[in-house]
Amino acid sequence: MHAEGRFEDICATLRVVVAALDEAEVPYLLGGSMACWVHGAPPPVKDLDLALRPDDADRALGALEAAGLRPERPPEGWLVKAWHDDVCVDLIFDPLGVEVTAELIEAAPIRGVLGLRLPVMALEDVIASKLLALDEHHLDFAYLLAITRPIREQVDWAEVRCRTQDSPYAAAFLVLLERLDVVPSAAPEGTSASASRPVAPATTDN
């Protein structure tokens, strides 16, 4: 399917899902690539991600099933899924590096999305979670570069570095962003960014 048509299907799915969750009074956050799109990243063409509290996962899945979506309980212990035609909705209750709490949801900014007013996950939470999910079997740097480049000025990269510092895969991607001049280089602790860069040797004219 053409990317534009796929995005339209995801938007239609979002409207159905939001109506069902709101009616069931299940709190949630818009997350994943759709949250990045709200801030200027390319439109998602894979699936729709929502974050919610662990205690609300079953109730959310039940609400979507009642709205006509097909529920799925994958073996992973951090999400459940629902299908609206061929669009997958990931209901993520235990994202890596982020604890989804009532306080997190209540503090989320409300943004206008497709004529709806939705709580949207902070970009630092979205990106940190995506970077922490990287491993030797899942290293889609092209996708991550596509969504981070347009929103780079809206992200606190120092916070992202701090939260993902134990992941060698996240570190590799952040170095890639630095080498491509997408984000500024991280200065070693106790030095300035300019001091951390090599200085060319002085030359003299004879």
NORHUMO-V192265 format. One line per field, one symbol per residue. ss: DSSP state (H for helix, E for strand, C for the rest). phi: phi as a letter, one per 40 degrees, with the letter a starting at -180 (. if undefined). A space follows every 10 residues. Layout:
ss->???
phi->???
This chain:
ss->CCHHHHHHHH HHHHHHHHHH HHHCCCCCEE CHHHHHHHCC CCCCCCEEEE ECCHHHHHHH HHHHHHCCCE EECCCCCCEE EEEECCEEEE EECCCCCCCC CHHHHHHCCE EEECCEEEEE CCHHHHHHHH HHCCECCECC HHHHHHHHHC CHHHCCHHHH HHHCCCCHHH HHHHHHHHHC CCCCCCCCCC CCCCCCCCCC CCCCCC
phi->.cdccccccc cccdcccccc ccccfccabc bgcccccdch cdccbbabbb bacdcccccc ccccccchcc cabccccbab babbfbccbc ccbaccgbcc bccccccccc bcbfgbbbcb ccdccccdcc ccccaccbbc ccccccccdc bdccbccccc cccbccbccc cccccdcccc gcbccccddg bcccccccbc ccbbcc
